[in-house]
Amino acid sequence: MKLEDQAALLAGKAIARAGDRRRFIIALAGPPGAGKSTLSTALAAELEGRGHGAAIVPMDGFHFDNAVLETRGIMARKGAPFTFDADGYLALLKRLRQEPDHYIAVPVFDRRLDLARAGASIVAPDHRFLIAEGNYLLLEQQPWQEMADLFDLTVMLRAGREELRQRLIDRWLAHGLDEAAALARAMSNDIPNAELVLGASRQADLEISTEA
């Protein structure tokens, strides 16, 4: 299914399910490399195109800073569940649900700078549809599973393990690593994280394949 078709499908389901709710939160989960950011952007644009305010609330904005990871000795595992402020993300989602009339700042991860930028995005009262996007949103572990009641529609993106492997290697190559280093980074951290998402997440309302 093409990206635009995926976005149109999700937008239609969200609008139909939303009814008269002031705020509707879509959880878009999946392993690293599955295409969550790309689909989130397309979905937000599709919703906006249909006359509905939409904003993306990325889990990646809650990455612990590199200095924290280095102090804790877990820099090599950046991207694993324990390298995020999951409680902070949970608190933000609760506030977004409970305060639909407020302007609320959202941190966004800057891949170029490799750090989260506080207040880099604003969720406004006219953003009725929010797209929570991240690897672990459906993970059956604390505190991630506490987010379940905050989501109105859950979506899991899936791709074959070999395709994910190649996408993740290509991602590191694009960051300037050579082939050996890119393979090592993908296999030592990204692939274990992907296996965790695929094996330990609860069933979503909808699953979408992003196979090429």
MOMOJO-V90674 format. One record per residue. N is the residue number from 1. BURIAL is 1 if it has 9 or more other C-alpha atoms within 8 Angstrom, else 0. Layout:
n = (N & N)
burial = (BURIAL & BURIAL)
This chain:
n = (1 & 2 & 3 & 4 & 5 & 6 & 7 & 8 & 9 & 10 & 11 & 12 & 13 & 14 & 15 & 16 & 17 & 18 & 19 & 20 & 21 & 22 & 23 & 24 & 25 & 26 & 27 & 28 & 29 & 30 & 31 & 32 & 33 & 34 & 35 & 36 & 37 & 38 & 39 & 40 & 41 & 42 & 43 & 44 & 45 & 46 & 47 & 48 & 49 & 50 & 51 & 52 & 53 & 54 & 55 & 56 & 57 & 58 & 59 & 60 & 61 & 62 & 63 & 64 & 65 & 66 & 67 & 68 & 69 & 70 & 71 & 72 & 73 & 74 & 75 & 76 & 77 & 78 & 79 & 80 & 81 & 82 & 83 & 84 & 85 & 86 & 87 & 88 & 89 & 90 & 91 & 92 & 93 & 94 & 95 & 96 & 97 & 98 & 99 & 100 & 101 & 102 & 103 & 104 & 105 & 106 & 107 & 108 & 109 & 110 & 111 & 112 & 113 & 114 & 115 & 116 & 117 & 118 & 119 & 120 & 121 & 122 & 123 & 124 & 125 & 126 & 127 & 128 & 129 & 130 & 131 & 132 & 133 & 134 & 135 & 136 & 137 & 138 & 139 & 140 & 141 & 142 & 143 & 144 & 145 & 146 & 147 & 148 & 149 & 150 & 151 & 152 & 153 & 154 & 155 & 156 & 157 & 158 & 159 & 160 & 161 & 162 & 163 & 164 & 165 & 166 & 167 & 168 & 169 & 170 & 171 & 172 & 173 & 174 & 175 & 176 & 177 & 178 & 179 & 180 & 181 & 182 & 183 & 184 & 185 & 186 & 187 & 188 & 189 & 190 & 191 & 192 & 193 & 194 & 195 & 196 & 197 & 198 & 199 & 200 & 201 & 202 & 203 & 204 & 205 & 206 & 207 & 208 & 209 & 210 & 211 & 212)
burial = (0 & 0 & 0 & 0 & 0 & 1 & 1 & 1 & 0 & 1 & 1 & 0 & 0 & 1 & 0 & 0 & 0 & 1 & 0 & 0 & 0 & 0 & 1 & 1 & 1 & 1 & 1 & 1 & 1 & 1 & 1 & 1 & 0 & 1 & 1 & 1 & 0 & 0 & 1 & 1 & 1 & 1 & 1 & 1 & 1 & 1 & 1 & 1 & 0 & 0 & 0 & 1 & 1 & 1 & 1 & 1 & 1 & 1 & 1 & 1 & 1 & 1 & 1 & 1 & 0 & 0 & 0 & 0 & 1 & 1 & 0 & 0 & 0 & 1 & 1 & 0 & 0 & 1 & 1 & 1 & 0 & 0 & 1 & 1 & 1 & 1 & 0 & 0 & 1 & 1 & 0 & 0 & 1 & 1 & 0 & 1 & 1 & 0 & 0 & 1 & 0 & 0 & 0 & 0 & 1 & 1 & 1 & 1 & 1 & 1 & 0 & 0 & 0 & 0 & 1 & 1 & 1 & 1 & 1 & 1 & 0 & 1 & 1 & 1 & 1 & 0 & 1 & 1 & 1 & 1 & 1 & 1 & 1 & 1 & 1 & 1 & 1 & 1 & 1 & 1 & 0 & 0 & 1 & 1 & 1 & 0 & 1 & 0 & 0 & 1 & 1 & 1 & 1 & 1 & 1 & 1 & 1 & 1 & 1 & 0 & 0 & 0 & 1 & 1 & 1 & 0 & 1 & 1 & 1 & 1 & 0 & 1 & 1 & 0 & 0 & 0 & 1 & 0 & 0 & 0 & 0 & 1 & 1 & 0 & 1 & 1 & 1 & 0 & 1 & 1 & 1 & 1 & 1 & 1 & 1 & 1 & 1 & 1 & 0 & 0 & 1 & 0 & 0 & 1 & 0 & 0 & 1 & 1 & 0 & 1 & 0 & 0)
